[in-house]
């Protein structure tokens, strides 16, 4: 079968090619650039816990060495600390990393991947679809035709793929603008992220209503100044003045020595593609959506697109297309991003309006800061990772379903599990391989040898039920899981979202849930389902 064509070699395109290769799907990655990225210290990304774990799982590299996780997050209004949050295991810090460093790690991993062909200096200029595949043409020194089974446009805000498929991209332009600088210096605090609203010092030109400072390795900091509405020209002189005023304001009037490494202007747009799928063509990342105001981070959502789409494309590539499964990518991911954009658009007039929240709710300045905090900390409608509770892949109500600490459709908690070979691993480490995960909660098994617990109690019956599922599944055992009683059985999607939790071994329910999550029944699964139901009746 023809490979999957991935258009665009930013973090999303690189990650998707890796994710597909990890599931034995060959890819062609069309990179319009030279195959490497220009170092830009002021162009950085913040990765939440789930997306940082995805990057580490795909690359095999502990990214903490290349980025920095702040120890504390502080929100200051004028001179008063509004929020101060210390990160810990229960509240893990996001990873702050330069984008060129992240793409370098992804490129290095791809260079070792036999199933991925990277075509540099290859800009897409046309594509054609047929019932059996996609044909794409690139121009450049090695311009040629490429044949693929599917094609995914990860080619950014000005996506050629989206334009060639005539997909509308409505939304709002220049929702927010920031002046950005990366510099090496020392602050009175170390390893902390700071969001400073309404700083008390006088600024040159329009006032800086909000400044953020995020640490990077080797004493480097990224500073962002929220610019007032309009088209204010950010000249080098104005930006240098902002740097000096800010450093002096944070250092009791004295400007410490600093080395300016990079500058820029970051403009936030809010846009959402009407369609994310056009037959065999898909959109992901900035080609499908643009967001990023109020502390939300667009790359997180792009990488979640990758995690959602990769296993579905892999299943279709290996076992033949299943339209309901492929359609669920748009249904699930577009709903999440649309909700986040809607929340931001509702909040923005309150936060950025002339009178702020005080013009709507007197004395609600603290609410103002709390809304910003949610976005920056990954909480609430602005920042919390989405759930697929209303997914078309949800199995519906099952007779044996029981509640656990994770609602159906949400990402599972990363607990220690015992794999089938008897090794102890993290649950998150078993994701992204294309298989469903079946997790039995069995207190005490952590001290048993595998030869004991595989033949004990309900394990033989559960193993038989797992082997009869309509899609490959891996059986794991955990000593505990939040909110789960002993002998609870969890069914987890390849991207780490909970399908259902069952009270004990229920082969028919387990089969129905597994069948639903891979897109519903097909003729090839009918026989397997009959066999599973027969096994349940005699078990």
C-alpha positions in Angstrom: 0.0 0.0 0.0 1.2 3.5 -0.7 2.7 5.6 2.1 1.0 8.4 3.9 2.1 11.8 2.6 2.7 14.4 5.4 3.0 18.0 4.1 4.9 20.3 6.3 8.0 19.8 8.6 7.1 21.8 11.6 6.7 20.2 15.0 3.3 18.8 14.1 4.3 17.3 10.7 7.5 15.8 12.2 5.6 14.3 15.1 2.9 12.8 12.9 5.5 11.1 10.6 7.1 9.7 13.7 3.8 8.6 15.3 2.8 6.8 12.1 6.2 5.1 11.7 6.0 3.8 15.3 2.8 2.0 14.1 4.6 0.5 11.0 3.0 3.0 8.5 5.5 4.3 5.9 5.5 8.1 5.3 6.8 10.7 2.9 7.4 14.0 4.6 7.4 16.9 2.2 9.6 19.7 3.7 9.7 22.9 1.7 12.8 24.0 3.6 16.4 22.7 3.6 15.8 20.1 6.3 17.0 22.1 9.3 15.7 25.0 11.2 17.2 28.4 11.9 17.9 29.0 15.6 15.4 31.5 16.9 15.7 31.8 20.8 12.6 34.1 20.9 10.5 31.4 19.2 9.6 29.0 22.0 6.8 26.6 22.9 5.2 25.5 26.1 4.3 21.8 26.3 1.8 20.6 28.9 2.3 17.3 30.7 0.5 15.2 28.1 2.1 16.7 25.0 5.6 16.7 26.6 5.1 13.0 27.3 4.1 12.4 23.7 7.2 14.1 22.4 9.4 12.1 24.8 7.7 8.8 23.8 8.1 9.5 20.1 11.7 10.7 20.2 13.1 8.7 23.1 14.8 11.8 24.4 14.2 13.2 28.0 13.3 16.8 26.9 13.9 18.2 30.3 17.6 18.4 29.3 16.7 20.6 26.3 14.1 22.8 28.0 13.2 24.0 31.4 10.3 23.3 33.8 9.7 26.2 36.1 9.5 25.5 39.8 6.9 28.2 40.5 4.3 30.2 38.6 3.4 33.6 39.9 0.8 36.1 38.8 1.4 39.7 40.0 -1.0 42.7 39.6 0.8 46.0 40.1 2.9 45.1 43.1 0.7 42.5 44.6 1.1 38.7 44.1 -2.3 37.4 43.1 -1.4 33.7 42.6 1.7 31.8 43.5 1.7 28.1 42.6 4.5 25.7 43.2 4.6 22.8 40.8 4.9 19.2 42.1 3.9 15.7 41.1 0.2 16.5 41.5 0.5 19.7 39.5 3.4 19.1 37.0 5.0 22.1 35.4 4.8 22.7 31.6 8.0 22.3 29.6 9.4 25.5 28.1 11.7 24.8 25.1 13.0 26.6 22.0 11.0 25.5 19.0 14.2 24.9 16.9 15.5 22.7 19.7 12.3 20.6 19.7 12.3 20.2 15.9 15.9 19.3 16.0 15.2 16.4 18.4 12.3 15.3 16.2 14.4 15.5 13.0 17.1 13.4 14.7 14.6 10.7 15.6 13.2 10.7 12.1 16.7 10.3 10.7 16.8 6.9 12.4 13.4 5.9 11.2 13.5 3.5 8.2 9.8 4.0 7.3 10.0 7.8 6.8 11.4 9.5 3.6 12.1 13.2 4.1 11.9 15.2 0.8 13.6 18.6 1.4 13.1 21.7 -0.8 9.8 20.2 -1.9 6.9 22.6 -1.9 3.4 21.2 -2.7 1.7 22.9 -5.6 -1.1 20.5 -6.6 -2.8 17.3 -5.5 -5.4 15.0 -6.9 -7.6 12.5 -5.1 -8.9 9.2 -6.4 -10.9 6.5 -4.5 -7.7 4.5 -4.1 -5.3 7.2 -3.0 -3.8 10.7 -3.4 -1.3 12.1 -6.0 0.7 15.2 -5.0 3.1 17.2 -7.0 6.0 19.3 -5.6 8.1 22.0 -7.2 11.7 22.7 -6.4 15.1 21.3 -7.4 13.7 17.8 -7.1 10.1 18.5 -8.2 8.2 15.3 -8.8 4.9 13.5 -8.3 4.2 11.5 -5.1 1.7 8.8 -4.6 0.1 8.3 -1.2 -2.7 6.4 0.5 -3.7 9.5 2.5 -2.3 13.0 2.8 -2.2 15.2 5.9 -1.7 18.9 5.7 0.5 20.1 8.6 1.7 23.1 6.6 0.7 25.9 8.8 -1.6 28.9 8.8 -1.2 29.5 5.0 -1.8 25.8 4.3 -1.5 25.0 0.6 -3.3 21.7 1.3 -6.3 23.6 2.8 -6.4 26.0 -0.2 -6.1 23.2 -2.8 -9.1 21.5 -1.1 -11.0 24.7 -1.1 -11.6 24.6 2.7 -12.7 27.8 4.3 -10.7 29.1 7.3 -12.9 31.7 9.0 -12.1 33.5 12.2 -10.6 36.7 13.7 -7.3 38.4 12.7 -4.8 39.9 15.1 -6.8 39.0 18.3 -3.7 39.9 20.3 -0.1 41.1 19.5 3.0 40.7 21.6 6.5 42.1 21.3 8.9 39.3 22.2 12.5 39.2 23.2 14.9 36.4 24.3 17.8 37.6 26.5 20.4 36.2 28.9 20.4 37.9 32.2 19.7 37.4 36.0 16.5 38.2 37.8 15.8 38.4 41.5 13.9 35.1 41.2 15.3 31.9 39.6 13.4 29.3 37.7 10.0 30.9 38.0 7.5 31.9 35.4 6.0 35.4 36.0 2.8 37.0 34.6 2.9 40.6 35.6 -0.3 42.7 34.9 -0.4 46.4 35.1 3.3 46.9 36.2 3.7 50.1 38.3 6.6 51.6 36.4 6.1 54.1 33.7 6.6 52.9 30.1 7.6 54.7 27.0 4.9 54.8 24.4 1.6 52.9 24.9 1.5 51.2 28.4 2.5 47.6 28.8 -0.6 46.2 30.4 0.8 42.7 30.7 4.3 41.2 30.7 5.3 37.6 31.0 8.8 36.1 31.7 9.5 32.4 31.1 12.9 30.8 31.9 14.9 28.7 29.5 18.2 26.8 30.1 21.5 28.6 30.5 20.1 31.7 32.0 18.0 32.7 29.0 14.6 34.2 29.4 11.7 34.9 27.0 9.8 38.2 27.7 6.4 39.0 26.1 4.8 42.4 26.2 1.1 42.5 25.3 0.7 45.3 22.8 -2.4 47.6 22.7 -4.9 47.1 20.0 -4.0 48.6 16.7 -1.0 48.5 14.4 1.7 50.0 16.5 5.1 49.6 14.8 7.5 47.8 17.1 10.8 49.4 16.3 14.2 48.1 17.6 14.5 51.3 19.7 11.0 50.8 21.3 11.7 47.2 22.1 15.1 48.0 23.6 13.4 50.7 25.8 10.8 48.1 26.9 13.6 45.7 27.8 15.5 48.2 29.9 12.4 49.5 31.6 11.2 46.0 32.5 14.5 44.8 33.8 14.9 48.0 35.9 11.3 47.6 37.2 12.0 44.0 38.3 15.4 44.9 39.8 14.5 47.9 42.1 15.4 50.6 39.5 18.7 49.1 38.4 19.1 47.6 34.9 21.3 44.5 35.3 23.7 43.4 32.5 21.9 41.5 29.7 22.6 40.0 26.3 19.8 40.4 23.8 19.7 37.2 21.7 16.6 37.6 19.5 13.4 39.7 19.1 10.2 39.5 17.2 6.5 40.2 17.2 4.0 37.5 17.8 0.4 37.9 16.4 -2.4 35.7 17.7 -5.2 34.8 15.3 -8.3 32.8 16.0 -9.3 30.7 13.1 -11.0 27.3 12.6 -11.2 25.3 9.4 -14.7 24.4 8.3 -13.6 20.8 7.5 -10.6 18.8 8.8 -11.2 15.9 6.4 -11.8 15.9 2.7 -12.0 12.2 1.7 -8.3 11.0 1.9 -7.0 14.5 2.9 -6.7 15.7 6.5 -5.6 18.9 8.2 -3.8 19.1 11.5 -2.1 21.8 13.6 -2.1 25.4 12.4 -3.5 24.3 9.1 -6.7 23.4 10.9 -6.8 25.9 13.7 -5.2 29.0 15.1 -5.4 30.0 18.8 -3.1 31.2 21.5 -4.6 34.1 23.4 -4.8 34.3 27.1 -2.0 31.9 27.8 -3.3 29.0 25.7 -0.8 27.4 23.4 -1.5 26.3 19.9 1.2 23.7 19.6 -0.4 21.7 22.4 -3.5 21.3 20.3 -1.6 20.5 17.2 0.2 17.7 19.0 -3.1 16.4 20.3 -4.3 16.3 16.7 -1.3 14.1 16.0 -2.1 11.7 18.9 -5.7 11.5 17.8 -5.2 11.0 14.1 -2.1 8.8 14.0 -3.7 5.6 15.4 -6.8 6.0 13.2 -4.8 6.4 10.0 -2.6 3.5 11.1 -5.6 1.3 11.6 -7.1 2.3 8.2 -3.7 1.8 6.5 -3.3 -1.7 7.9 -6.9 -3.0 7.9 -8.7 -1.0 5.2 -10.6 2.3 5.5 -13.4 2.6 8.0 -15.2 5.8 7.4 -16.7 6.2 10.9 -13.3 5.9 12.5 -11.7 8.4 10.1 -14.6 10.8 10.5 -14.2 10.8 14.2 -10.9 12.7 14.0 -12.8 15.9 12.9 -15.7 15.2 15.2 -13.5 14.9 18.3 -10.7 17.3 17.7 -12.6 20.1 16.0 -15.2 20.1 18.9 -12.4 20.5 21.5 -10.6 23.4 19.7 -13.9 25.1 18.8 -14.9 25.1 22.5 -11.5 26.6 23.5 -11.8 29.3 20.9 -15.4 30.0 21.9 -14.3 30.4 25.5 -11.5 32.7 24.6 -13.7 34.9 22.4 -16.3 35.2 25.2 -13.7 36.2 27.8 -11.5 38.5 25.7 -13.9 41.5 25.6 -14.0 41.3 29.5 -10.3 41.0 29.9 -9.1 43.3 27.2 -11.9 45.8 27.1 -11.4 49.4 28.1 -12.8 49.0 31.6 -11.8 45.4 32.1 -14.1 43.3 34.3 -14.8 46.3 36.5 -17.1 47.7 33.9 -19.2 44.5 34.0 -18.9 43.3 37.6 -17.7 45.9 40.1 -14.8 44.7 42.3 -14.2 41.6 40.1 -10.5 42.2 39.4 -9.6 38.9 41.1 -11.9 37.2 38.7 -10.1 38.9 35.9 -6.8 37.4 37.1 -8.3 34.0 37.7 -9.4 33.8 34.1 -5.9 34.6 32.9 -4.5 32.1 35.4 -6.7 29.3 34.0 -5.3 29.8 30.5 -1.7 29.9 31.6 -2.0 26.9 34.0 -4.0 24.7 31.6 -7.2 24.8 33.6 -10.9 25.4 32.9 -12.4 26.0 29.4 -9.3 28.0 28.3 -6.6 25.5 29.1 -7.8 22.1 30.4 -7.1 19.1 28.1 -10.2 18.1 26.2 -12.3 15.0 26.7 -14.1 12.9 24.1 -17.2 12.2 26.1 -19.5 12.9 23.2 -17.3 11.1 20.6 -19.0 9.1 17.9 -16.7 6.3 19.0 -18.2 6.2 22.5 -19.8 2.8 23.2 -22.9 4.1 24.9 -24.2 2.8 28.1 -22.9 -0.7 29.0 -24.5 -2.9 31.6 -21.3 -3.6 33.5 -19.9 0.0 33.4 -18.7 1.4 36.7 -17.4 4.9 37.6 -13.7 5.5 38.3 -11.6 8.7 38.9 -11.4 9.3 35.1 -14.6 10.0 33.2 -15.1 8.2 29.9 -13.4 10.1 27.1 -10.8 11.8 29.4 -7.1 11.0 29.4 -6.2 8.2 31.8 -4.0 8.8 34.8 -0.4 7.6 34.3 0.0 4.7 36.8 2.5 2.0 37.1 1.5 -1.2 35.3 2.9 -4.7 34.8 3.2 -5.6 31.1 2.6 -9.1 29.8 6.3 -9.9 29.9 6.4 -9.2 33.6 8.2 -5.8 33.5 7.0 -2.7 35.4 6.3 0.2 33.1 4.3 3.4 33.1 0.9 3.2 31.5 1.7 6.2 29.3 4.7 4.3 27.9 2.4 1.7 26.3 0.4 4.3 24.3 0.9 5.2 20.6 1.5 1.6 19.4 -1.8 1.2 17.7 -3.2 -1.4 20.2 -6.0 -0.9 22.6 -5.0 -1.3 26.3 -6.9 -3.4 28.7 -5.9 -2.7 32.3 -7.0 -5.0 35.2 -6.9 -3.4 38.7 -5.6 -6.1 40.9 -4.1 -5.0 44.3 -1.1 -7.0 45.4 0.0 -8.3 42.0 2.9 -6.0 42.0 4.9 -8.4 44.2 3.9 -11.5 42.3 5.8 -13.1 39.5 4.0 -13.1 36.2 3.8 -16.9 36.1 1.6 -16.7 39.2 -0.8 -13.9 38.4 -1.3 -14.9 34.7 -2.9 -18.1 35.8 -4.7 -16.9 38.9 -8.2 -15.8 39.6 -10.0 -14.0 36.7 -6.9 -13.5 34.6 -7.3 -16.6 32.3 -10.9 -15.5 31.5 -9.9 -11.9 30.9 -6.9 -13.0 28.7 -9.3 -15.0 26.6 -11.7 -12.1 26.3 -8.8 -9.8 25.2 -7.6 -12.2 22.6 -11.1 -12.3 21.0 -11.4 -8.5 20.7 -11.9 -7.1 17.2 -8.7 -5.1 17.4 -5.3 -6.0 18.8 -5.1 -5.2 22.5 -2.4 -5.4 25.2 -3.3 -6.8 28.6 -1.8 -4.9 31.6 -2.2 -5.1 35.3 -2.2 -2.2 37.8 -2.2 -2.4 41.6 -4.4 0.6 41.8 -6.1 3.3 39.8 -7.8 6.5 41.1 -11.4 5.7 42.1 -11.3 2.1 40.9 -12.2 -0.9 43.0 -10.4 -4.2 42.8 -11.1 -6.3 39.6 -12.2 -3.2 37.6 -11.2 -3.5 34.0 -10.3 -0.4 32.0 -10.4 -0.2 28.2 -8.0 2.6 26.9 -7.6 3.9 23.4 -4.2 4.0 21.7 -4.1 7.8 22.4 -4.6 7.3 26.1 -8.3 8.3 26.5 -10.6 6.1 28.6 -13.2 4.2 26.7 -15.0 2.6 29.6 -14.4 1.0 33.0 -16.2 -2.3 33.7 -16.9 -4.0 37.0 -15.1 -7.4 36.5 -14.6 -9.5 33.4 -17.5 -8.9 31.1 -16.4 -10.2 27.6 -19.6 -9.0 25.8 -19.3 -5.5 27.2 -15.6 -5.4 26.5 -16.1 -6.5 23.0 -18.9 -4.0 22.3 -16.7 -1.2 23.7 -13.7 -2.2 21.6 -15.8 -2.5 18.5 -17.3 0.9 19.0 -14.0 2.6 19.5 -12.6 1.3 16.3 -15.5 2.6 14.3 -18.3 0.1 14.7 -18.9 -3.4 13.2 -17.6 -4.6 9.9 -18.3 -7.9 8.1 -14.8 -9.1 9.0 -15.6 -8.6 12.7 -18.9 -10.4 12.7 -17.5 -13.9 13.2 -15.1 -12.7 16.0 -18.0 -11.1 17.8 -20.0 -14.3 17.6 -17.1 -16.2 19.0 -16.7 -13.7 21.9 -20.3 -13.8 22.8 -20.2 -17.6 22.8 -17.2 -17.5 25.1 -19.0 -15.1 27.4 -21.9 -17.4 27.7 -19.8 -20.4 28.6 -17.2 -18.5 30.8 
